[in-house]
Amino acid sequence: LNYEESAFEDNVLELRLEAGIYRIITSSRLPNGDQHSSLRVFSLGPGEHKTIDMSLWENDARDMLVTYKLEDFVLQDSEQKERRISELISEKPAVLAFLGPGDEPTEHVLNELLASAAHWKESKARMLMIVRNREELGNASLQRVLENLSNIELYYDKLGVSEKAAAQMHVDTGKLPVLILLHKGLLGTYACAGYNVGSVELILRLLSEKE
């Protein structure tokens, strides 16, 4: 049986199955490579219609933490001056956000930031928002984020360091956005690449766990 082409609609997936005993496994992959799984076994009789609720393992926020040491790298500030990332990270951790404004995955993250604006301000989180060039500053979603969120500093990735940083955090090097929770000493404790649902709220939870 192959249902790879089937898709959920409004959180429901309807399948036509032969009578028998079936097993549903869902898994949630952690940044360190571990996977938490949930298993559901059910029987289906001839002509029977059955509704099965599926669930993912509820991960504790601390399960998401890793510890990787990043090599120092250079960004460019708004005055075109080179700034080392080691100089920009103080005692308080910061979120590095390598973005691709206009690309769909980054648009999703920017919308999540807007939806979490109140929580973001309350947490007093700090973000180093890193774009590829000045033209990307004209992106409407990015402008709304800059207008509604505090403690955001803009930098430019002129040397293409996003892939190197992603590799050192063991996430996909070919996808933007790359979000990294970075601490003093260039210790990365969480990262994701591409669009991951709920990534902004997860980072805020992780920041509160460390306080």
Backbone as CSV, one residue per row, in Angstrom:
resi,resn,N_x,N_y,N_z,CA_x,CA_y,CA_z,C_x,C_y,C_z
1,LEU,0.844,-1.187,0.000,0.000,0.000,0.000,0.881,1.239,0.000
2,ASN,0.561,2.176,-0.871,1.375,3.380,-0.995,0.447,4.602,-1.003
3,TYR,0.572,5.437,0.012,-0.289,6.619,0.124,0.533,7.903,0.113
4,GLU,1.703,7.874,-0.527,2.586,9.045,-0.530,1.933,10.254,-1.190
5,GLU,1.031,10.020,-2.153,0.418,11.141,-2.864,-0.784,11.714,-2.118
6,SER,-1.205,11.039,-1.040,-2.364,11.517,-0.281,-1.969,12.714,0.580
7,ALA,-2.913,13.601,0.811,-2.613,14.809,1.580,-3.729,15.101,2.572
8,PHE,-3.359,15.665,3.705,-4.333,16.076,4.707,-5.047,17.350,4.253
9,GLU,-6.344,17.428,4.510,-7.127,18.634,4.272,-7.869,18.966,5.555
10,ASP,-7.612,20.159,6.089,-8.199,20.565,7.373,-7.913,19.531,8.459
11,ASN,-6.671,19.062,8.488,-6.200,18.105,9.505,-6.894,16.741,9.427
12,VAL,-7.456,16.412,8.267,-8.118,15.123,8.087,-7.584,14.455,6.823
13,LEU,-7.283,13.160,6.928,-6.875,12.359,5.784,-7.755,11.114,5.747
14,GLU,-8.496,10.946,4.653,-9.398,9.804,4.525,-8.800,8.777,3.574
15,LEU,-8.695,7.535,4.045,-8.108,6.451,3.264,-9.102,5.299,3.150
16,ARG,-9.053,4.593,2.022,-9.839,3.379,1.841,-8.902,2.187,2.036
17,LEU,-9.172,1.394,3.067,-8.279,0.301,3.448,-9.003,-1.032,3.420
18,GLU,-8.252,-2.081,3.221,-8.797,-3.424,3.355,-8.945,-3.749,4.846
19,ALA,-9.827,-4.704,5.154,-9.968,-5.135,6.551,-8.640,-5.691,7.046
20,GLY,-8.319,-5.414,8.307,-7.062,-5.919,8.854,-6.642,-5.147,10.083
21,ILE,-5.411,-5.367,10.499,-4.832,-4.675,11.653,-3.763,-3.718,11.144
22,TYR,-3.825,-2.486,11.607,-2.942,-1.441,11.102,-2.184,-0.770,12.245
23,ARG,-1.084,-0.182,11.874,-0.230,0.504,12.839,0.125,1.879,12.269
24,ILE,-0.073,2.919,13.059,0.303,4.281,12.666,1.428,4.746,13.579
25,ILE,2.510,5.195,12.978,3.651,5.712,13.744,3.900,7.158,13.336
26,THR,3.963,8.050,14.298,4.373,9.431,14.040,5.679,9.680,14.785
27,SER,6.528,10.498,14.207,7.808,10.775,14.864,8.104,12.263,14.814
28,SER,8.796,12.717,15.839,9.219,14.108,15.944,10.733,14.113,16.116
29,ARG,11.433,14.690,15.133,12.890,14.670,15.137,13.435,15.868,15.898
30,LEU,14.362,15.619,16.799,14.994,16.683,17.571,16.245,17.172,16.862
31,PRO,16.707,18.392,17.182,17.901,18.927,16.530,19.144,18.064,16.697
32,ASN,19.232,17.293,17.796,20.416,16.459,17.997,20.330,15.124,17.270
33,GLY,19.249,14.923,16.488,19.106,13.697,15.715,18.201,12.661,16.353
34,ASP,17.937,12.785,17.659,17.017,11.850,18.306,15.615,12.000,17.728
35,GLN,14.843,10.916,17.825,13.452,10.973,17.386,12.547,10.413,18.468
36,HIS,11.471,11.135,18.768,10.447,10.656,19.680,9.271,10.173,18.843
37,SER,8.802,8.964,19.129,7.750,8.369,18.318,6.508,8.071,19.141
38,SER,5.360,8.101,18.467,4.094,7.682,19.044,3.529,6.568,18.165
39,LEU,3.009,5.512,18.791,2.534,4.331,18.074,1.056,4.115,18.364
40,ARG,0.285,3.858,17.326,-1.144,3.576,17.471,-1.470,2.334,16.644
41,VAL,-2.066,1.295,17.266,-2.468,0.071,16.581,-3.997,-0.023,16.616
42,PHE,-4.620,-0.355,15.487,-6.074,-0.490,15.448,-6.477,-1.566,14.440
43,SER,-7.661,-2.105,14.634,-8.199,-3.113,13.715,-9.343,-2.500,12.923
44,LEU,-9.545,-2.997,11.713,-10.590,-2.500,10.837,-11.328,-3.695,10.243
45,GLY,-12.627,-3.768,10.507,-13.430,-4.871,9.994,-13.972,-4.578,8.606
46,PRO,-14.520,-5.592,7.927,-15.108,-5.401,6.588,-16.225,-4.368,6.614
47,GLY,-16.140,-3.366,5.754,-17.173,-2.340,5.667,-17.185,-1.355,6.815
48,GLU,-16.241,-1.452,7.724,-16.226,-0.571,8.896,-15.585,0.777,8.583
49,HIS,-16.161,1.841,9.146,-15.582,3.182,9.052,-15.070,3.565,10.436
50,LYS,-13.839,3.948,10.522,-13.245,4.241,11.829,-12.458,5.556,11.765
51,THR,-12.579,6.344,12.820,-11.827,7.591,12.939,-10.707,7.396,13.958
52,ILE,-9.491,7.656,13.541,-8.322,7.485,14.408,-7.675,8.849,14.639
53,ASP,-7.536,9.238,15.890,-6.841,10.484,16.215,-5.338,10.241,16.238
54,MET,-4.590,11.098,15.538,-3.139,10.990,15.506,-2.527,12.076,16.377
55,SER,-1.384,11.796,16.946,-0.724,12.793,17.795,0.779,12.669,17.668
56,LEU,1.458,13.785,17.889,2.916,13.814,17.939,3.364,13.829,19.392
57,TRP,4.529,13.279,19.631,5.115,13.302,20.968,5.269,14.749,21.416
58,GLU,4.839,15.051,22.628,4.991,16.396,23.170,6.394,16.552,23.742
59,ASN,7.254,17.237,22.999,8.635,17.417,23.448,8.736,18.512,24.497
60,ASP,9.551,18.272,25.501,9.907,19.319,26.439,10.862,20.277,25.728
61,ALA,10.733,21.564,26.003,11.580,22.550,25.333,13.058,22.221,25.500
62,ARG,13.427,21.695,26.670,14.843,21.396,26.926,15.357,20.264,26.044
63,ASP,14.424,19.416,25.531,14.843,18.349,24.623,15.398,18.900,23.313
64,MET,15.039,20.143,23.005,15.442,20.742,21.739,16.834,21.365,21.787
65,LEU,17.408,21.471,22.975,18.683,22.166,23.117,19.865,21.302,22.699
66,VAL,20.823,21.921,22.033,22.085,21.295,21.656,23.201,22.245,22.091
67,THR,24.424,21.858,21.903,25.556,22.753,22.172,26.603,22.567,21.094
68,TYR,26.681,23.549,20.192,27.683,23.530,19.128,28.449,24.853,19.163
69,LYS,29.764,24.762,19.029,30.605,25.962,19.016,30.766,26.429,17.570
70,LEU,30.388,27.670,17.309,30.526,28.234,15.973,31.874,28.920,15.820
71,GLU,32.405,28.882,14.616,33.592,29.660,14.301,33.174,31.115,14.090
72,ASP,34.059,32.031,14.420,33.768,33.448,14.255,33.585,33.779,12.772
73,PHE,32.700,34.713,12.478,32.519,35.136,11.082,32.158,36.610,11.056
74,VAL,32.185,37.166,9.865,32.035,38.608,9.685,30.718,38.927,8.987
75,LEU,30.017,39.948,9.521,28.845,40.517,8.879,29.124,41.974,8.548
76,GLN,28.257,42.570,7.767,28.409,43.987,7.436,27.246,44.759,8.039
77,ASP,27.534,45.875,8.719,26.464,46.660,9.317,25.897,47.666,8.318
78,SER,24.953,48.497,8.772,24.270,49.433,7.878,25.203,50.502,7.315
79,GLU,26.355,50.682,7.952,27.336,51.655,7.462,28.443,50.989,6.652
80,GLN,28.204,49.738,6.262,29.115,48.934,5.448,30.422,48.626,6.159
81,LYS,30.384,48.646,7.491,31.558,48.272,8.271,31.480,46.797,8.631
82,GLU,32.625,46.123,8.610,32.659,44.714,8.966,32.602,44.552,10.479
83,ARG,31.730,43.644,10.929,31.574,43.384,12.358,31.679,41.887,12.604
84,ARG,32.523,41.510,13.535,32.641,40.095,13.883,31.479,39.695,14.788
85,ILE,30.937,38.524,14.536,29.795,38.071,15.315,30.167,37.927,16.792
86,SER,31.410,37.587,17.073,31.851,37.441,18.465,31.759,38.766,19.219
87,GLU,31.873,39.898,18.498,31.770,41.209,19.131,30.315,41.611,19.362
88,LEU,29.392,40.969,18.650,27.991,41.364,18.705,27.191,40.592,19.743
89,ILE,27.740,39.464,20.209,27.036,38.640,21.188,27.562,38.954,22.579
90,SER,26.703,39.510,23.425,27.103,39.898,24.771,26.708,38.803,25.756
91,GLU,26.519,39.181,27.010,26.128,38.213,28.030,24.763,37.604,27.726
92,LYS,23.890,38.391,27.124,22.543,37.915,26.831,22.523,37.229,25.465
93,PRO,21.886,36.065,25.358,21.825,35.375,24.063,21.046,36.184,23.032
94,ALA,21.265,35.875,21.775,20.577,36.556,20.683,20.148,35.532,19.644
95,VAL,19.156,35.915,18.876,18.693,35.070,17.781,19.323,35.585,16.498
96,LEU,20.074,34.721,15.821,20.567,35.060,14.491,19.525,34.598,13.490
97,ALA,19.111,35.480,12.604,18.104,35.130,11.606,18.631,35.486,10.222
98,PHE,19.160,34.480,9.516,19.576,34.657,8.131,18.317,34.520,7.272
99,LEU,17.919,35.606,6.600,16.641,35.623,5.900,16.801,35.734,4.387
100,GLY,15.746,35.332,3.702,15.636,35.515,2.259,14.303,36.184,1.969
101,PRO,14.144,37.479,2.295,12.863,38.158,2.112,12.334,37.997,0.690
102,GLY,11.026,37.728,0.602,10.405,37.490,-0.696,10.259,36.022,-1.007
103,ASP,11.112,35.180,-0.423,10.999,33.735,-0.596,9.976,33.201,0.400
104,GLU,9.195,32.216,-0.030,8.072,31.748,0.787,8.466,31.293,2.196
105,PRO,9.546,30.498,2.374,9.870,30.072,3.744,10.141,31.240,4.680
106,THR,10.841,32.252,4.189,11.127,33.430,5.020,9.854,34.219,5.299
107,GLU,8.953,34.303,4.311,7.687,35.008,4.522,6.909,34.371,5.670
108,HIS,6.924,33.035,5.755,6.226,32.351,6.844,6.814,32.753,8.199
109,VAL,8.144,32.796,8.273,8.791,33.156,9.542,8.505,34.610,9.909
110,LEU,8.526,35.496,8.932,8.208,36.900,9.207,6.774,37.037,9.715
111,ASN,5.853,36.265,9.142,4.465,36.299,9.618,4.364,35.750,11.044
112,GLU,5.167,34.729,11.358,5.180,34.207,12.729,5.720,35.249,13.701
113,LEU,6.719,35.986,13.276,7.252,37.053,14.132,6.184,38.100,14.418
114,LEU,5.422,38.464,13.390,4.352,39.438,13.583,3.292,38.902,14.540
115,ALA,2.941,37.623,14.380,1.929,37.017,15.249,2.411,36.928,16.696
116,SER,3.742,36.853,16.879,4.310,36.723,18.226,4.868,38.036,18.750
117,ALA,4.460,39.144,18.144,5.048,40.450,18.489,4.922,40.766,19.975
118,ALA,3.748,40.525,20.545,3.549,40.843,21.965,4.455,39.992,22.846
119,HIS,4.537,38.691,22.549,5.397,37.793,23.322,6.858,38.185,23.150
120,TRP,7.225,38.571,21.927,8.602,38.975,21.654,8.989,40.188,22.501
121,LYS,8.136,41.195,22.517,8.428,42.401,23.292,8.508,42.087,24.778
122,GLU,7.595,41.245,25.246,7.574,40.873,26.662,8.856,40.152,27.067
123,SER,9.388,39.325,26.167,10.591,38.545,26.475,11.862,39.384,26.397
124,LYS,11.761,40.569,25.739,12.919,41.436,25.516,14.028,40.702,24.775
125,ALA,13.625,39.797,23.892,14.591,39.049,23.084,15.295,39.986,22.103
126,ARG,16.480,39.586,21.713,17.287,40.373,20.782,17.535,39.549,19.528
127,MET,17.377,40.173,18.366,17.602,39.470,17.101,18.592,40.226,16.227
128,LEU,19.549,39.490,15.679,20.409,40.015,14.620,19.807,39.512,13.317
129,MET,19.104,40.375,12.613,18.426,40.019,11.378,19.377,40.250,10.211
130,ILE,19.648,39.193,9.474,20.695,39.236,8.458,20.087,38.974,7.083
131,VAL,20.169,39.962,6.204,19.664,39.814,4.838,20.834,39.792,3.869
132,ARG,20.514,39.516,2.597,21.594,39.345,1.609,22.031,40.658,0.968
133,ASN,21.103,41.623,0.839,21.445,42.897,0.209,20.435,43.962,0.635
134,ARG,20.717,45.210,0.302,19.869,46.319,0.723,18.505,46.305,0.041
135,GLU,18.443,45.773,-1.177,17.181,45.731,-1.900,16.122,44.949,-1.123
136,GLU,16.553,43.957,-0.349,15.601,43.135,0.386,14.908,43.905,1.513
137,LEU,15.448,45.045,1.893,14.821,45.850,2.939,13.474,46.412,2.500
138,GLY,13.223,46.431,1.187,11.953,46.930,0.682,10.819,45.931,0.788
139,ASN,11.097,44.718,1.238,10.068,43.694,1.383,9.010,44.131,2.394
140,ALA,7.733,44.034,2.017,6.651,44.543,2.860,6.560,43.806,4.193
141,SER,6.715,42.489,4.169,6.625,41.713,5.416,7.758,42.085,6.360
142,LEU,8.956,42.248,5.806,10.103,42.630,6.620,9.883,44.002,7.249
143,GLN,9.342,44.937,6.476,9.079,46.274,7.003,8.079,46.240,8.154
144,ARG,7.045,45.398,8.032,6.056,45.295,9.112,6.688,44.739,10.391
145,VAL,7.596,43.772,10.220,8.290,43.222,11.386,9.135,44.298,12.055
146,LEU,9.867,45.070,11.263,10.721,46.115,11.820,9.904,47.198,12.524
147,GLU,8.698,47.430,12.044,7.831,48.436,12.652,7.205,47.961,13.962
148,ASN,6.980,46.651,14.076,6.199,46.132,15.194,7.008,45.408,16.270
149,LEU,8.263,45.044,15.967,9.075,44.330,16.949,10.248,45.197,17.393
150,SER,10.669,44.997,18.618,11.787,45.753,19.169,13.045,44.894,19.222
151,ASN,14.159,45.546,19.500,15.453,44.865,19.680,15.876,44.053,18.459
152,ILE,15.671,44.619,17.278,16.116,43.980,16.045,17.205,44.840,15.410
153,GLU,18.343,44.211,15.117,19.468,44.899,14.481,19.692,44.290,13.102
154,LEU,19.882,45.130,12.103,20.031,44.667,10.722,21.495,44.553,10.311
155,TYR,21.812,43.435,9.659,23.155,43.216,9.119,23.028,42.556,7.742
156,TYR,24.165,42.524,7.043,24.183,41.959,5.696,25.193,40.811,5.630
157,ASP,24.782,39.768,4.934,25.648,38.600,4.746,26.330,38.720,3.386
158,LYS,27.321,39.561,3.308,28.017,39.805,2.048,28.950,38.664,1.665
159,LEU,29.362,37.873,2.639,30.338,36.813,2.377,29.681,35.438,2.284
160,GLY,28.354,35.381,2.373,27.665,34.094,2.267,27.970,33.156,3.414
161,VAL,27.963,33.682,4.637,28.334,32.855,5.793,27.165,32.028,6.323
162,SER,25.955,32.242,5.793,24.786,31.518,6.315,24.957,30.007,6.170
163,GLU,25.492,29.558,5.046,25.670,28.122,4.829,26.689,27.538,5.803
164,LYS,27.757,28.279,6.061,28.773,27.811,7.003,28.201,27.718,8.411
165,ALA,27.429,28.734,8.815,26.828,28.717,10.145,25.833,27.570,10.268
166,ALA,25.039,27.338,9.218,24.067,26.241,9.233,24.770,24.902,9.355
167,ALA,25.865,24.739,8.619,26.610,23.476,8.675,27.155,23.220,10.075
168,GLN,27.645,24.264,10.728,28.203,24.104,12.068,27.122,23.804,13.103
169,MET,25.862,24.159,12.783,24.741,23.834,13.671,24.032,22.555,13.221
170,HIS,24.558,21.914,12.174,24.042,20.629,11.698,22.600,20.708,11.211
171,VAL,22.262,21.803,10.502,20.975,21.913,9.833,21.224,22.110,8.341
172,ASP,20.175,22.066,7.545,20.285,22.125,6.089,21.004,23.400,5.644
173,THR,22.056,23.231,4.855,22.855,24.385,4.420,22.280,25.074,3.193
174,GLY,21.298,24.462,2.550,20.793,25.031,1.302,19.467,25.741,1.440
175,LYS,19.022,25.989,2.667,17.710,26.585,2.860,17.770,27.820,3.751
176,LEU,17.060,28.858,3.335,16.803,30.016,4.172,15.318,30.008,4.521
177,PRO,14.943,30.531,5.675,15.778,31.176,6.680,16.524,30.163,7.538
178,VAL,17.621,30.626,8.121,18.338,29.863,9.142,18.235,30.649,10.444
179,LEU,17.653,30.025,11.453,17.527,30.651,12.766,18.442,29.938,13.744
180,ILE,19.241,30.704,14.476,20.193,30.145,15.442,20.063,30.892,16.756
181,LEU,19.931,30.155,17.838,19.965,30.759,19.174,21.406,30.710,19.646
182,LEU,22.035,31.879,19.762,23.472,31.962,19.997,23.766,32.649,21.326
183,HIS,24.720,32.066,22.068,25.112,32.576,23.376,26.556,33.069,23.345
184,LYS,26.935,33.753,24.399,28.302,34.246,24.512,29.282,33.095,24.337
185,GLY,30.401,33.387,23.656,31.365,32.336,23.351,31.011,31.599,22.081
186,LEU,30.017,32.143,21.345,29.551,31.559,20.080,29.058,30.132,20.260
187,LEU,28.327,29.904,21.353,27.717,28.596,21.590,26.286,28.617,21.067
188,GLY,26.019,27.793,20.062,24.683,27.679,19.517,23.929,26.573,20.233
189,THR,22.717,26.880,20.690,21.948,25.880,21.443,20.692,25.421,20.708
190,TYR,20.351,26.076,19.607,19.218,25.631,18.801,19.370,26.229,17.405
191,ALA,18.922,25.481,16.392,18.938,25.994,15.024,17.893,25.269,14.200
192,CYS,17.400,25.954,13.201,16.531,25.317,12.207,16.744,26.019,10.881
193,ALA,16.484,25.303,9.791,16.647,25.850,8.446,15.381,25.583,7.650
194,GLY,15.040,26.512,6.729,13.784,26.396,6.028,12.653,26.783,6.961
195,TYR,11.433,26.448,6.566,10.305,26.813,7.416,9.911,25.663,8.316
196,ASN,9.920,25.920,9.617,9.474,24.960,10.616,8.345,25.600,11.407
197,VAL,7.156,25.019,11.355,5.987,25.611,12.007,6.262,25.840,13.499
198,GLY,6.004,27.059,13.952,6.153,27.375,15.371,7.570,27.660,15.819
199,SER,8.487,27.886,14.883,9.895,28.070,15.251,10.113,29.315,16.107
200,VAL,9.358,30.384,15.854,9.539,31.621,16.619,9.116,31.416,18.073
201,GLU,7.948,30.838,18.283,7.487,30.595,19.650,8.389,29.597,20.372
202,LEU,8.919,28.618,19.639,9.831,27.656,20.264,11.087,28.350,20.754
203,ILE,11.648,29.238,19.954,12.851,29.964,20.370,12.564,30.814,21.604
204,LEU,11.395,31.435,21.645,11.039,32.219,22.825,10.918,31.333,24.066
205,ARG,10.387,30.128,23.897,10.320,29.193,25.003,11.718,28.791,25.461
206,LEU,12.606,28.539,24.487,13.971,28.141,24.825,14.710,29.268,25.546
207,LEU,14.461,30.491,25.148,15.081,31.632,25.830,14.622,31.706,27.276
208,SER,13.339,31.457,27.517,12.837,31.497,28.894,13.372,30.345,29.712
209,GLU,13.643,29.193,29.062,14.206,28.046,29.779,15.600,28.347,30.299
210,LYS,16.341,29.182,29.559,17.731,29.467,29.923,17.846,30.547,30.978
211,GLU,16.722,31.267,31.235,16.801,32.373,32.194,16.616,31.876,33.621
